[in-house]
Amino acid sequence: MPQPDAALLFAAGFGTRMRPLTDTLPKPLVRVAGRPLFDHALALVRDTGVGTVVANTHYHAARMAEHLAAANVLESHEATILDTGGGLKAALPLLSGDAVLTLNTDAVWTGPNPVAALLDAWDPKRMDGLMMLIPRESAVGHKGRGDFIPDSEGRLTYGPGLVYSGLQIVKTDPFRACTETVFSMHAIWKQMLHDNALFGIAHAGGWCDVGYPEAISLAETMLSDAHV
């Protein structure tokens, strides 16, 4: 199985935590260091040469559609919110291959390109999914205790260890097989964990969760410090 050559960028959510900025625009278009969050994420994917890039839309869809068209990104519009798993399932007709990249658009990164690192580590003979994880000390702006604990080979279990970054590679068959329309990514992860087929690696640089307005300055400071 070749490396994934398609990516889905999640851009449909309401951005509730980012209000009042998201009262009038979708969260992916909130600017950090002079660029929309979406463009920070897109640059990471485009830098790797991934051939097909899709984004899902719902909230302020017209604004997002205009931005996607200018960036030559395909749109998977959701008339109703489908959650993360359902959003990926709905986008599958636009995505090629047996595995795809998915990336949240509410974070910024420093250090080595995490998309490239994930592609390099992908081993479909062992893995149904591979996540990019963040050590808690490197998770700027994140308030959680961590999400996954890797074993010595990188296999994951749920627990307060590393933080899920919103970047992963997943095989598409489990999404095609799901009979639900609206469902969380956790429903697919649960089966992968049961099969000992969900893996993770740790990002070697910085990451900032830009989920609320105060995090914008944190992200801009992180980016500025990385260029000193």
Backbone torsions as a table, in degrees:
resi	resn	phi	psi	omega
1	MET	NA	124.9	-179.5
2	PRO	-72.5	171.5	174.8
3	GLN	-62.1	148.8	174.9
4	PRO	-57.0	140.5	179.2
5	ASP	-125.2	25.4	177.8
6	ALA	-144.8	147.7	-178.5
7	ALA	-138.0	143.0	172.9
8	LEU	-113.6	123.9	175.1
9	LEU	-102.0	123.4	-177.2
10	PHE	-78.6	122.0	-175.2
11	ALA	-145.2	24.0	-172.7
12	ALA	-100.6	-16.7	-168.2
13	GLY	-70.1	167.4	-175.7
14	PHE	-80.8	-16.6	179.6
15	GLY	61.9	40.4	-174.4
16	THR	-57.7	-41.7	-177.3
17	ARG	-69.1	-17.4	-176.9
18	MET	-93.0	3.1	176.7
19	ARG	-64.1	147.4	10.7
20	PRO	-87.4	0.3	-178.0
21	LEU	-59.9	-34.3	-176.9
22	THR	-90.1	9.0	173.3
23	ASP	-65.9	-29.5	-173.3
24	THR	-121.5	-3.4	177.6
25	LEU	-152.3	156.8	178.0
26	PRO	-70.8	147.8	-177.2
27	LYS	-54.6	-39.4	-179.3
28	PRO	-60.6	-15.4	179.0
29	LEU	-98.4	2.1	171.5
30	VAL	-64.4	135.7	-174.0
31	ARG	-91.6	137.9	172.7
32	VAL	-130.0	124.8	-178.3
33	ALA	53.2	39.4	173.7
34	GLY	84.2	0.3	-177.9
35	ARG	-129.3	144.9	173.2
36	PRO	-59.9	144.9	176.3
37	LEU	-51.1	-41.3	-179.3
38	PHE	-56.5	-40.6	-176.6
39	ASP	-70.2	-32.0	173.6
40	HIS	-59.8	-46.8	-179.4
41	ALA	-66.8	-44.4	-178.8
42	LEU	-60.3	-38.5	-179.0
43	ALA	-61.6	-37.7	178.8
44	LEU	-62.8	-41.5	-179.3
45	VAL	-71.1	-46.9	-177.3
46	ARG	-63.4	-31.6	-179.3
47	ASP	-63.5	-22.8	-178.4
48	THR	-90.6	-9.1	-179.8
49	GLY	82.4	12.6	175.8
50	VAL	-55.8	132.7	-168.0
51	GLY	-77.1	-41.0	-175.3
52	THR	-116.3	126.0	177.7
53	VAL	-123.6	126.7	-178.4
54	VAL	-124.7	147.3	171.2
55	ALA	-130.8	140.7	174.8
56	ASN	-91.0	151.4	-177.2
57	THR	-136.3	153.0	171.1
58	HIS	-158.5	-67.4	-177.0
59	TYR	-72.7	129.7	-174.7
60	HIS	47.9	48.9	-172.7
61	ALA	-61.7	-35.5	-178.8
62	ALA	-63.9	-40.3	177.3
63	ARG	-63.0	-43.6	179.7
64	MET	-66.4	-41.3	-178.2
65	ALA	-60.9	-40.1	178.0
66	GLU	-62.7	-42.7	-179.8
67	HIS	-67.1	-41.5	-179.3
68	LEU	-64.4	-41.2	-180.0
69	ALA	-61.6	-41.3	179.6
70	ALA	-66.6	-29.1	-178.5
71	ALA	-93.9	3.0	-178.9
72	ASN	58.9	44.0	176.7
73	VAL	-111.8	135.1	179.3
74	LEU	-72.8	148.6	-178.4
75	GLU	-110.5	132.3	169.8
76	SER	-113.0	96.4	-174.7
77	HIS	-82.8	136.1	178.1
78	GLU	-111.3	115.4	178.5
79	ALA	-64.9	-32.4	171.1
80	THR	-129.9	153.4	-179.1
81	ILE	-65.3	129.9	-175.1
82	LEU	-107.2	1.6	-174.5
83	ASP	67.5	177.4	-170.6
84	THR	-68.4	-45.6	-180.0
85	GLY	-67.1	-44.7	178.5
86	GLY	-65.8	-33.6	177.2
87	GLY	-64.4	-41.0	177.2
88	LEU	-66.9	-44.0	179.0
89	LYS	-57.7	-44.1	-178.9
90	ALA	-65.6	-28.6	-178.4
91	ALA	-84.9	-8.4	-174.0
92	LEU	-55.8	-36.1	177.8
93	PRO	-59.3	-21.3	179.0
94	LEU	-94.1	-11.2	-174.8
95	LEU	-105.8	141.6	-177.9
96	SER	-107.9	155.0	172.1
97	GLY	95.5	172.3	-177.9
98	ASP	-88.2	-8.2	178.0
99	ALA	-147.2	149.7	-179.2
100	VAL	-135.9	156.2	168.9
101	LEU	-85.6	141.9	166.7
102	THR	-128.3	145.1	-175.6
103	LEU	-144.4	125.7	170.9
104	ASN	-70.1	151.7	-176.2
105	THR	-110.1	21.3	-179.0
106	ASP	-115.8	37.7	177.0
107	ALA	-147.8	156.9	171.7
108	VAL	-125.4	155.7	-171.3
109	TRP	-128.7	154.1	166.1
110	THR	-130.3	166.5	179.5
111	GLY	90.5	-163.2	-178.6
112	PRO	-58.1	145.6	179.6
113	ASN	-57.8	115.5	-175.7
114	PRO	-69.9	-27.2	177.5
115	VAL	-66.9	-44.7	178.1
116	ALA	-62.1	-42.2	179.8
117	ALA	-63.5	-38.7	179.9
118	LEU	-67.4	-42.9	177.8
119	LEU	-60.6	-40.5	-179.9
120	ASP	-64.9	-31.9	-175.8
121	ALA	-89.8	-9.3	-175.0
122	TRP	-66.8	125.9	179.1
123	ASP	-132.4	91.8	-174.5
124	PRO	-66.8	-14.4	176.2
125	LYS	-69.6	-29.8	-179.7
126	ARG	-106.2	-25.3	-165.6
127	MET	-112.8	137.9	164.6
128	ASP	-98.3	-22.0	177.0
129	GLY	-152.7	148.6	177.7
130	LEU	-139.2	123.2	-177.7
131	MET	-106.8	148.6	166.7
132	MET	-93.5	122.6	-175.8
133	LEU	-114.2	157.0	-175.6
134	ILE	-121.5	125.5	170.7
135	PRO	-57.1	141.1	-174.0
136	ARG	-58.4	-33.2	-179.7
137	GLU	-70.3	-15.1	179.1
138	SER	-103.3	-0.5	-176.2
139	ALA	-91.6	82.1	-177.2
140	VAL	-68.0	134.5	176.5
141	GLY	78.3	-2.1	-178.1
142	HIS	-94.2	133.4	-173.1
143	LYS	-105.5	0.4	-177.5
144	GLY	-84.4	175.7	-177.6
145	ARG	-97.2	3.2	-175.7
146	GLY	106.4	161.9	-171.4
147	ASP	-122.8	-36.1	-172.2
148	PHE	-138.2	149.0	176.4
149	ILE	-119.2	118.6	178.1
150	PRO	-86.7	147.6	171.1
151	ASP	-87.8	-170.1	-174.3
152	SER	-65.6	-20.7	179.2
153	GLU	-102.3	2.5	178.9
154	GLY	93.3	-1.3	176.0
155	ARG	-68.7	142.2	-171.0
156	LEU	-105.4	150.7	163.7
157	THR	-133.0	156.2	175.4
158	TYR	-66.6	141.3	176.1
159	GLY	165.8	166.4	-177.0
160	PRO	-78.8	71.9	-179.3
161	GLY	-119.4	-103.1	179.3
162	LEU	-88.7	156.3	-176.6
163	VAL	-93.2	131.9	174.3
164	TYR	-71.4	128.2	-172.4
165	SER	-86.2	-14.1	-172.3
166	GLY	93.2	5.7	178.1
167	LEU	-117.8	130.1	-179.8
168	GLN	-157.1	164.5	164.1
169	ILE	-116.0	133.1	177.3
170	VAL	-136.0	145.0	170.9
171	LYS	-70.5	147.4	-172.4
172	THR	-89.3	-20.1	-176.9
173	ASP	-55.3	-43.1	179.9
174	PRO	-60.7	-29.4	179.2
175	PHE	-77.1	-38.7	176.1
176	ARG	-63.2	-35.7	-175.7
177	ALA	-79.2	-17.9	-177.0
178	CYS	-67.9	129.9	-177.9
179	THR	-84.7	-11.3	179.5
180	GLU	-81.6	156.5	174.4
181	THR	-98.4	-41.5	179.2
182	VAL	-110.6	114.9	179.9
183	PHE	-160.3	155.3	-179.0
184	SER	-83.6	156.0	173.0
185	MET	-59.0	-28.3	-178.8
186	HIS	-60.0	-29.7	178.9
187	ALA	-63.2	-35.2	178.1
188	ILE	-79.8	-42.2	178.7
189	TRP	-58.2	-38.4	-177.1
190	LYS	-57.5	-42.9	179.1
191	GLN	-70.6	-38.9	177.9
192	MET	-62.3	-40.8	177.0
193	LEU	-63.3	-41.9	178.9
194	HIS	-61.1	-35.6	-179.1
195	ASP	-86.8	5.1	-176.6
196	ASN	55.1	38.4	-174.0
197	ALA	-122.2	10.9	176.0
198	LEU	-105.9	122.2	-173.3
199	PHE	-120.7	165.9	176.6
200	GLY	-149.9	153.2	171.8
201	ILE	-129.8	160.0	-176.5
202	ALA	-99.6	135.2	176.8
203	HIS	-71.0	139.1	-176.0
204	ALA	-90.7	0.4	-179.4
205	GLY	-121.8	-151.4	-178.9
206	GLY	-98.2	161.1	-180.0
207	TRP	-153.9	136.2	178.1
208	CYS	-128.7	126.1	176.3
209	ASP	-80.1	108.7	-177.8
210	VAL	-100.2	68.8	-175.9
211	GLY	-101.4	-7.0	-176.8
212	TYR	-148.5	156.8	-170.3
213	PRO	-56.5	-38.5	-177.5
214	GLU	-64.2	-21.1	-178.4
215	ALA	-75.2	-15.5	-179.5
216	ILE	-61.1	-45.4	-180.0
217	SER	-67.3	-34.7	176.1
218	LEU	-62.1	-43.3	179.7
219	ALA	-65.7	-41.6	-179.4
220	GLU	-67.3	-35.6	175.6
221	THR	-66.3	-42.8	178.5
222	MET	-60.4	-45.2	179.8
223	LEU	-64.9	-40.8	179.4
224	SER	-64.5	-44.5	179.9
225	ASP	-63.2	-32.5	-178.4
226	ALA	-70.0	-20.1	-178.8
227	HIS	-101.3	4.4	178.5
228	VAL	-74.4	NA	NA
